[in-house]
Amino acid sequence: MAAPNTLPNDLWQMDHDHALHPWTNFGPFEKQGSLVIARGEGCYLWDQGGQRYLDAVGGMWCTNIGLGRKEMAQAIADQAETLAFANYFVDMTNGPAARLAAKLAELAPGDLNRVFFTTGGSTAVDTAVRMVSYYHHARGNPEKTGIVARENSYHGSTYLTQSVGKRNGDRVEEFRYKEDGIWHLTCPNPYRRPAHMTEAQFCDDLVAEFEALIARVGADRIGGFIAEPIQASGGIIIPPEGYLRRMWQVCQRHDILFIADEVVTAFGRIGHWFASLSEFGVQPDIITSAKGLTSGYLPLGAMIFSDRIWDVMAEGGQRWFTSGLTYSGHPVSCAAALKNIEIIEREGLLAHAASVGSYFEDRMAPLADLPLVGNVRGKKLMLCVESVADKHTKALLPDEANESKRISDVAEGMGLLVRPIGHLNVMSPPLILTEPQVDFIAETLEKAIRRVTDDLVREGFRLG
């Protein structure tokens, strides 16, 4: 967005001169600064100039119940007045944290009855990965600490979680990453599978790769496998049919903990409280969550784990779990989560997300016929459009084409926010989305793609 004509003390200028944003792209930021958002209501945002946008990104995969809910604001205010903060370490708790832990145990699948509260998704995953080592050490297997993840995965931005994740574009030479004890398997992207393979053969190959890694490294050195049920920031990757369950079965055979990273997929994104068991038939040992837990109203994450893990760690009563955060179990954040879950239950938003999500899939599918579009994929309320230079070979445009950002810029000018990631335009709208709003997204995005396609052709980019 072009810089407005502002005075030095205006919000745009303050931000431009003083803020370092997550994933700042320094060149464009120095030239253009930021889009200043002033308010939000439902699925909509307004900038400081008064322009309205339908937020098809859902904030950052998180504004599930929509913005501007007065009962959420009231619940937060009431709790802040009653108890704004309380120490949650060692042997102290508070009402909202205790009630939320019990509620999450009720909603989570199987025996996942224990909860560790964090400040967000990164810290939930960070704790889960370290708990793998703690659990196996407590069982007398101190070398069983390794973690297996996938290529093009995203699991957070702490030192440890960014090392475990390996999304294209996240690894930069200016940072260092942990490499020992972390292994990455092939991304289970059916669209990018080898041309000679069926999807079923691709799935067989992926599972065999995991088995081969275990044989090479040794099951006594691998403690955990981590997977997003649907890889979100890595490109809305829905794995081949049966893949996740088969990978879970491999974990079961080799005593490897299965961590389901549901920071995005939990709390309704694809129509379930949690996707692992309900959608993919997998009973994880640990689930990590955040985002939709409070619908973005306040920061909060939760690592939910099994009674079996608790029993092993607690055996003998002599160990300390020396990990925690000042804001773990924050009473105001937990009160927000409880009210958020109450709204999702009362308004039937899981069923609504499944219904409107199916309509969303149907309305977006025809975009695959556009010359610039190679693939439209996703499930329910997490979808993306992948741009290609050649639909047959699936070759990508050169990075300088910057087509996904250009598409999002054109859509923004027409009142629609979508998220450009690499060669993708990603969408994760609130669960309260309506069918007319779906129509607006599909129609506006089509116009934006067509306009950018024409511009690329005029500039000499070849589209096959």
C-alpha positions as CSV (number, residue, x, y, z in Angstrom):
1,M,0.0,0.0,0.0
2,A,1.4,3.4,-1.0
3,A,2.4,5.6,1.9
4,P,-0.3,8.2,2.7
5,N,0.4,11.8,3.0
6,T,1.1,11.9,6.7
7,L,2.6,14.0,9.4
8,P,5.6,12.5,11.3
9,N,3.4,11.7,14.4
10,D,0.8,9.8,12.5
11,L,0.4,6.0,13.0
12,W,1.8,5.0,9.7
13,Q,4.9,7.1,10.3
14,M,5.4,5.9,13.8
15,D,5.2,2.3,12.7
16,H,7.5,2.9,9.7
17,D,10.2,4.6,11.8
18,H,10.1,2.3,14.9
19,A,8.5,-1.1,14.4
20,L,10.1,-4.4,13.3
21,H,7.3,-6.7,12.2
22,P,7.4,-10.5,12.1
23,W,8.9,-11.6,8.8
24,T,9.7,-8.0,7.7
25,N,10.7,-7.8,4.1
26,F,13.0,-4.8,4.5
27,G,12.9,-3.4,0.9
28,P,9.1,-3.1,0.5
29,F,8.7,-2.1,4.1
30,E,11.1,0.8,3.8
31,K,9.3,2.0,0.7
32,Q,5.6,1.4,1.5
33,G,5.3,0.9,5.3
34,S,2.3,-0.9,6.7
35,L,-1.5,-1.0,6.2
36,V,-2.8,0.5,9.4
37,I,-5.9,-1.3,10.6
38,A,-8.3,0.8,12.8
39,R,-11.1,-1.6,13.8
40,G,-12.8,-4.9,13.1
41,E,-16.3,-6.4,13.2
42,G,-17.3,-9.9,12.2
43,C,-15.4,-10.9,9.1
44,Y,-14.5,-7.3,8.3
45,L,-11.6,-4.9,9.0
46,W,-11.4,-1.1,8.4
47,D,-8.2,0.8,7.8
48,Q,-7.4,4.3,9.2
49,G,-8.8,5.8,6.0
50,G,-12.2,4.1,6.4
51,Q,-11.8,1.5,3.6
52,R,-13.5,-1.8,4.5
53,Y,-12.0,-5.2,3.8
54,L,-13.4,-8.7,4.0
55,D,-10.6,-10.5,5.9
56,A,-10.4,-13.9,4.2
57,V,-7.1,-14.5,6.1
58,G,-8.9,-14.5,9.5
59,G,-6.3,-12.4,11.1
60,M,-3.6,-15.1,11.2
61,W,-5.7,-18.2,10.9
62,C,-7.3,-17.2,14.2
63,T,-10.4,-14.9,14.3
64,N,-12.7,-17.9,14.3
65,I,-15.8,-16.3,16.0
66,G,-15.2,-12.9,14.3
67,L,-14.2,-9.6,15.7
68,G,-16.0,-7.0,17.8
69,R,-18.0,-9.4,20.0
70,K,-19.2,-7.4,23.0
71,E,-19.6,-10.5,25.2
72,M,-16.0,-11.3,24.6
73,A,-14.9,-7.8,25.6
74,Q,-17.1,-8.0,28.7
75,A,-15.7,-11.4,29.8
76,I,-12.2,-10.0,29.4
77,A,-13.0,-6.8,31.3
78,D,-14.8,-8.7,34.1
79,Q,-11.9,-11.0,34.6
80,A,-9.3,-8.2,34.5
81,E,-11.2,-6.4,37.2
82,T,-11.6,-9.5,39.3
83,L,-8.1,-11.0,38.9
84,A,-5.9,-9.5,36.2
85,F,-2.9,-11.8,37.0
86,A,-1.9,-14.6,39.3
87,N,1.2,-16.7,39.7
88,Y,0.6,-20.1,38.0
89,F,4.0,-21.7,38.8
90,V,4.5,-24.9,40.9
91,D,1.4,-25.1,43.1
92,M,-0.8,-22.0,42.4
93,T,-3.8,-21.8,40.0
94,N,-6.8,-19.6,39.3
95,G,-10.4,-20.2,38.4
96,P,-10.3,-19.6,34.7
97,A,-7.2,-21.7,34.2
98,A,-8.6,-24.6,36.1
99,R,-11.9,-24.5,34.3
100,L,-10.3,-24.2,30.9
101,A,-7.9,-27.1,31.6
102,A,-10.9,-29.3,32.5
103,K,-12.8,-28.1,29.4
104,L,-9.9,-28.9,27.0
105,A,-9.6,-32.3,28.6
106,E,-13.3,-32.8,27.9
107,L,-13.0,-31.8,24.2
108,A,-9.7,-33.5,23.4
109,P,-9.7,-37.0,22.0
110,G,-8.9,-40.1,24.0
111,D,-6.9,-39.8,27.2
112,L,-5.5,-36.4,26.5
113,N,-6.5,-35.1,29.9
114,R,-3.5,-33.0,30.9
115,V,-2.9,-29.4,29.8
116,F,0.2,-27.1,29.8
117,F,-0.7,-23.5,29.1
118,T,1.6,-21.3,27.0
119,T,1.5,-17.9,25.3
120,G,0.9,-19.1,21.8
121,G,1.5,-21.8,19.2
122,S,5.3,-21.6,19.1
123,T,5.7,-22.0,22.8
124,A,3.2,-24.9,22.9
125,V,5.2,-26.7,20.2
126,D,8.5,-25.8,21.9
127,T,7.3,-27.4,25.1
128,A,5.9,-30.4,23.4
129,V,9.2,-31.2,21.6
130,R,11.1,-30.9,24.9
131,M,8.5,-33.0,26.7
132,V,9.4,-35.8,24.3
133,S,13.0,-35.9,25.7
134,Y,11.7,-35.6,29.3
135,Y,9.2,-38.5,28.9
136,H,11.7,-40.9,27.3
137,H,14.4,-40.0,29.8
138,A,12.0,-40.7,32.7
139,R,11.4,-44.2,31.2
140,G,15.1,-44.9,31.2
141,N,15.8,-44.0,27.5
142,P,17.9,-40.8,27.7
143,E,19.1,-41.1,24.1
144,K,15.6,-41.3,22.6
145,T,15.4,-37.5,22.1
146,G,15.3,-37.1,18.3
147,I,12.4,-35.4,16.4
148,V,11.1,-36.2,12.9
149,A,9.2,-33.6,11.0
150,R,8.5,-32.9,7.3
151,E,9.9,-30.6,4.6
152,N,7.9,-27.4,4.1
153,S,6.4,-27.7,7.6
154,Y,5.9,-24.7,10.0
155,H,5.9,-25.3,13.7
156,G,6.7,-21.9,15.2
157,S,9.4,-19.2,15.4
158,T,11.4,-20.0,18.6
159,Y,14.9,-21.3,18.0
160,L,13.8,-24.9,18.6
161,T,10.5,-24.8,16.7
162,Q,12.0,-23.0,13.7
163,S,14.6,-25.7,13.6
164,V,12.0,-28.4,13.7
165,G,9.9,-26.7,11.0
166,K,11.4,-26.4,7.5
167,R,9.2,-24.2,5.4
168,N,10.5,-22.8,2.1
169,G,11.7,-19.3,2.7
170,D,11.9,-19.5,6.5
171,R,15.6,-20.6,6.7
172,V,17.9,-17.6,6.2
173,E,21.7,-17.6,6.4
174,E,21.7,-14.8,9.0
175,F,20.2,-17.1,11.6
176,R,21.5,-20.5,12.9
177,Y,19.3,-23.5,13.5
178,K,19.6,-26.7,15.6
179,E,20.4,-29.6,13.3
180,D,21.5,-32.5,15.4
181,G,18.7,-34.8,16.5
182,I,16.2,-33.4,13.9
183,W,15.3,-35.2,10.7
184,H,12.9,-34.1,7.9
185,L,10.9,-36.3,5.6
186,T,9.4,-35.5,2.2
187,C,6.4,-33.1,2.3
188,P,3.3,-35.2,1.7
189,N,2.0,-32.9,-1.1
190,P,-0.1,-34.9,-3.6
191,Y,0.0,-32.1,-6.2
192,R,3.9,-32.2,-6.2
193,R,4.2,-36.0,-6.1
194,P,6.5,-37.7,-8.8
195,A,4.7,-37.7,-12.1
196,H,4.9,-41.5,-12.5
197,M,3.2,-42.2,-9.1
198,T,-0.5,-42.6,-8.2
199,E,-1.5,-40.9,-4.9
200,A,-1.7,-44.3,-3.3
201,Q,1.9,-45.2,-4.4
202,F,3.1,-41.8,-3.2
203,C,1.6,-42.6,0.2
204,D,3.4,-46.0,0.3
205,D,6.6,-44.2,-0.6
206,L,6.2,-41.7,2.2
207,V,5.6,-44.3,4.8
208,A,8.5,-46.4,3.6
209,E,10.7,-43.3,3.8
210,F,9.8,-43.0,7.5
211,E,10.5,-46.7,8.2
212,A,13.8,-46.4,6.4
213,L,14.8,-43.4,8.5
214,I,14.0,-45.3,11.7
215,A,16.1,-48.2,10.5
216,R,19.0,-46.0,9.6
217,V,19.0,-43.8,12.7
218,G,17.7,-46.3,15.2
219,A,14.3,-46.3,17.0
220,D,16.3,-45.8,20.3
221,R,17.3,-42.3,19.1
222,I,13.9,-41.1,17.8
223,G,11.5,-39.9,20.4
224,G,8.8,-38.0,18.5
225,F,7.2,-37.4,15.2
226,I,5.4,-34.0,14.7
227,A,2.9,-33.3,12.0
228,E,0.2,-30.7,11.2
229,P,-2.9,-32.7,10.1
230,I,-3.0,-30.2,7.3
231,Q,0.2,-28.3,6.7
232,A,-1.0,-24.7,6.9
233,S,1.7,-22.1,6.2
234,G,3.5,-24.7,4.2
235,G,0.8,-24.5,1.5
236,I,-2.5,-26.0,2.8
237,I,-1.1,-29.5,2.2
238,I,-3.7,-32.2,2.7
239,P,-1.8,-35.5,2.8
240,P,-2.7,-38.6,0.7
241,E,-5.6,-40.7,2.0
242,G,-4.5,-42.8,4.9
243,Y,-1.1,-41.2,5.3
244,L,-1.4,-39.8,8.8
245,R,-2.9,-42.9,10.2
246,R,-0.2,-45.1,8.7
247,M,2.5,-42.7,10.0
248,W,0.9,-42.9,13.5
249,Q,0.9,-46.7,13.2
250,V,4.6,-46.6,12.5
251,C,5.1,-44.5,15.6
252,Q,3.1,-47.0,17.7
253,R,5.3,-49.8,16.5
254,H,8.5,-48.0,17.4
255,D,7.5,-46.3,20.7
256,I,7.6,-42.8,19.1
257,L,5.3,-40.1,20.4
258,F,3.0,-38.6,17.9
259,I,2.6,-34.8,18.2
260,A,-0.3,-33.3,16.3
261,D,0.4,-29.7,15.7
262,E,-3.2,-28.4,15.6
263,V,-2.4,-24.7,16.2
264,V,-4.4,-24.0,13.0
265,T,-6.7,-26.9,12.6
266,A,-8.2,-27.0,16.1
267,F,-11.3,-25.1,17.3
268,G,-13.3,-25.3,14.1
269,R,-11.1,-24.5,11.2
270,I,-12.3,-27.7,9.3
271,G,-15.4,-28.3,11.4
272,H,-14.0,-30.1,14.4
273,W,-12.7,-29.2,17.9
274,F,-9.6,-31.2,16.9
275,A,-8.9,-32.7,13.5
276,S,-6.5,-35.5,14.2
277,L,-9.0,-38.2,15.3
278,S,-12.2,-36.8,13.9
279,E,-10.9,-36.2,10.4
280,F,-7.8,-38.4,10.0
281,G,-8.3,-41.3,12.5
282,V,-5.2,-40.6,14.5
283,Q,-5.1,-40.6,18.4
284,P,-2.1,-38.3,19.2
285,D,0.0,-38.5,22.3
286,I,0.2,-34.7,22.3
287,I,-1.8,-31.9,20.7
288,T,-0.5,-28.4,20.4
289,S,-3.0,-25.6,20.0
290,A,-3.4,-21.8,20.0
291,K,-5.0,-19.3,17.5
292,G,-8.7,-20.4,17.6
293,L,-8.5,-21.2,21.3
294,T,-9.3,-17.5,22.0
295,S,-10.2,-16.5,18.4
296,G,-7.3,-14.1,18.6
297,Y,-8.9,-12.0,21.3
298,L,-5.9,-12.6,23.6
299,P,-2.6,-14.6,23.4
300,L,-2.9,-18.1,24.6
301,G,-1.6,-21.6,23.7
302,A,-2.2,-25.0,25.1
303,M,-0.3,-28.3,24.9
304,I,-2.7,-31.1,25.7
305,F,-1.1,-34.5,26.5
306,S,-2.0,-38.0,27.6
307,D,-2.4,-39.3,31.1
308,R,0.2,-42.0,30.1
309,I,2.8,-39.3,29.6
310,W,1.9,-37.6,32.9
311,D,2.1,-40.9,34.8
312,V,5.6,-41.6,33.5
313,M,6.9,-38.1,34.3
314,A,5.2,-38.1,37.8
315,E,6.3,-41.6,38.8
316,G,8.2,-41.6,42.1
317,G,7.3,-38.0,42.8
318,Q,10.9,-36.7,42.7
319,R,11.1,-35.0,39.4
320,W,10.5,-31.3,38.5
321,F,9.2,-30.2,35.1
322,T,11.4,-27.1,34.8
323,S,9.6,-25.3,32.0
324,G,7.1,-22.5,32.1
325,L,6.3,-18.9,31.2
326,T,5.3,-15.9,33.3
327,Y,2.0,-15.8,31.5
328,S,1.2,-19.5,31.6
329,G,-2.4,-19.9,32.8
330,H,-3.1,-16.2,32.6
331,P,-6.5,-15.7,34.1
332,V,-7.7,-13.1,31.6
333,S,-6.6,-15.1,28.6
334,C,-8.2,-18.3,30.0
335,A,-11.4,-16.4,30.6
336,A,-11.4,-15.3,27.0
337,A,-10.9,-18.9,25.8
338,L,-13.8,-20.2,28.0
339,K,-16.1,-17.5,26.5
340,N,-14.8,-18.2,23.0
341,I,-15.5,-22.0,23.4
342,E,-19.0,-21.2,24.9
343,I,-19.8,-19.1,21.8
344,I,-18.6,-21.8,19.4
345,E,-20.8,-24.4,21.2
346,R,-23.9,-22.1,21.6
347,E,-23.9,-20.9,18.0
348,G,-23.1,-24.3,16.4
349,L,-20.1,-22.9,14.6
350,L,-18.4,-26.3,14.1
351,A,-21.4,-27.5,12.0
352,H,-21.6,-24.1,10.3
353,A,-17.9,-24.1,9.4
354,A,-18.3,-27.6,7.8
355,S,-21.3,-26.4,5.8
356,V,-20.1,-23.1,4.6
357,G,-16.7,-24.6,4.2
358,S,-18.0,-27.1,1.6
359,Y,-19.6,-24.2,-0.2
360,F,-16.3,-22.4,-0.1
361,E,-14.5,-25.4,-1.6
362,D,-17.1,-25.6,-4.4
363,R,-17.0,-21.8,-5.3
364,M,-13.2,-21.8,-5.3
365,A,-12.7,-24.9,-7.4
366,P,-13.4,-23.2,-10.8
367,L,-10.4,-20.9,-10.3
368,A,-8.3,-23.9,-11.3
369,D,-9.4,-23.3,-14.9
370,L,-7.6,-19.9,-15.0
371,P,-4.3,-19.9,-17.0
372,L,-2.2,-18.7,-14.0
373,V,-3.7,-21.3,-11.6
374,G,-2.1,-24.7,-11.2
375,N,-4.0,-26.0,-8.1
376,V,-6.8,-25.0,-5.8
377,R,-6.7,-27.1,-2.7
378,G,-7.7,-27.2,1.0
379,K,-10.5,-28.3,3.2
380,K,-13.5,-26.3,4.6
381,L,-12.2,-23.0,5.8
382,M,-8.5,-23.3,4.9
383,L,-7.9,-23.1,1.2
384,C,-5.2,-21.8,-1.2
385,V,-4.6,-21.1,-4.8
386,E,-1.2,-22.0,-6.3
387,S,0.1,-20.1,-9.2
388,V,2.2,-21.7,-11.9
389,A,3.9,-20.7,-15.2
390,D,2.8,-23.9,-16.9
391,K,-0.2,-26.0,-15.9
392,H,1.2,-29.1,-17.5
393,T,4.7,-29.2,-16.0
394,K,3.6,-27.3,-12.8
395,A,6.7,-25.1,-13.3
396,L,6.7,-22.0,-11.1
397,L,7.1,-18.4,-12.2
398,P,10.4,-16.8,-11.4
399,D,10.5,-15.1,-8.0
400,E,10.7,-11.6,-9.6
401,A,7.2,-12.1,-11.0
402,N,6.0,-11.8,-7.4
403,E,2.5,-12.8,-8.7
404,S,1.0,-13.9,-5.4
405,K,1.8,-10.5,-3.7
406,R,0.5,-8.7,-6.8
407,I,-2.8,-10.7,-6.7
408,S,-3.2,-9.9,-3.0
409,D,-2.5,-6.2,-3.7
410,V,-5.2,-6.1,-6.4
411,A,-7.6,-7.9,-4.2
412,E,-6.9,-5.5,-1.4
413,G,-7.8,-2.6,-3.7
414,M,-11.2,-4.3,-4.2
415,G,-11.8,-4.8,-0.5
416,L,-10.5,-8.4,0.0
417,L,-7.6,-9.5,2.1
418,V,-5.9,-12.8,1.1
419,R,-2.4,-13.9,2.3
420,P,0.5,-14.2,-0.2
421,I,3.0,-17.0,0.7
422,G,5.5,-17.8,-2.0
423,H,3.5,-18.7,-5.1
424,L,0.3,-19.2,-3.0
425,N,-2.7,-17.1,-2.0
426,V,-3.9,-18.5,1.2
427,M,-7.3,-18.1,2.9
428,S,-8.6,-19.0,6.4
429,P,-11.7,-16.9,7.0
430,P,-13.7,-16.8,10.3
431,L,-16.0,-19.6,11.1
432,I,-19.0,-17.2,10.9
433,L,-18.4,-16.6,7.1
434,T,-21.6,-16.6,5.1
435,E,-22.3,-17.9,1.6
436,P,-22.7,-14.3,0.1
437,Q,-19.3,-13.5,1.6
438,V,-17.9,-16.7,0.0
439,D,-19.3,-15.5,-3.4
440,F,-17.5,-12.1,-2.9
441,I,-14.2,-13.9,-2.1
442,A,-14.4,-16.1,-5.2
443,E,-15.5,-13.3,-7.6
444,T,-13.0,-10.8,-6.3
445,L,-10.1,-13.2,-6.3
446,E,-10.9,-14.3,-9.9
447,K,-10.8,-10.7,-11.0
448,A,-7.5,-10.1,-9.3
449,I,-5.9,-13.2,-10.8
450,R,-7.2,-12.3,-14.3
451,R,-5.8,-8.7,-14.0
452,V,-2.4,-9.9,-12.8
453,T,-2.3,-12.5,-15.5
454,D,-2.8,-9.8,-18.1
455,D,-0.1,-7.7,-16.6
456,L,2.4,-10.6,-16.5
457,V,1.8,-11.4,-20.2
458,R,2.3,-7.7,-21.1
459,E,5.6,-7.7,-19.2
460,G,6.9,-10.7,-21.1
461,F,6.4,-13.6,-18.7
462,R,5.5,-16.8,-20.5
463,L,2.5,-18.8,-19.3
464,G,2.1,-22.3,-20.7
